[in-house]
Structure formats: structure tokens, C-alpha cells
Amino acid sequence: MKSNLKTGLFIFIVIFLFSSIFLSSFAAEKEYK
């Protein structure tokens, strides 16, 4: 149960990082144009 929770937390952090990077790059691209 604990390892499953850790895996879920890890996936959540990875998705959060990817979304923040995608949003920042998208905003920078909009500002560039």
C-alpha cells in the first residue's frame, strides 16, 4: 500500500513538472510572438 502511494505521488509530481514546463514554454512562445 505504501509503495503504491509513493508511485502515485511520483507520477503526480512528474505530471505537475511537465505541465508547468509546458505552460511556461507556451507563455514564452506567446510573448515572443
C-alpha positions in Angstrom: 0.0 0.0 0.0 2.8 2.4 0.9 4.8 1.7 -2.3 1.6 2.2 -4.3 1.1 5.6 -2.7 4.7 6.6 -3.4 4.3 5.6 -7.1 1.1 7.7 -7.3 2.9 10.7 -5.7 5.8 10.3 -8.1 3.5 10.2 -11.1 1.7 13.3 -9.8 5.0 15.2 -9.4 6.1 14.2 -12.9 2.8 15.4 -14.4 3.0 18.6 -12.4 6.5 19.3 -13.6 5.7 18.6 -17.2 2.6 20.7 -17.1 4.4 23.7 -15.5 7.2 23.4 -18.1 4.7 23.2 -21.0 2.8 26.2 -19.7 5.9 28.3 -19.2 7.2 27.4 -22.7 3.8 28.2 -24.2 3.6 31.5 -22.4 7.2 32.4 -23.5 6.3 31.5 -27.1 3.2 33.7 -27.0 5.3 36.6 -25.5 8.0 36.1 -28.2 5.4 36.5 -31.0 
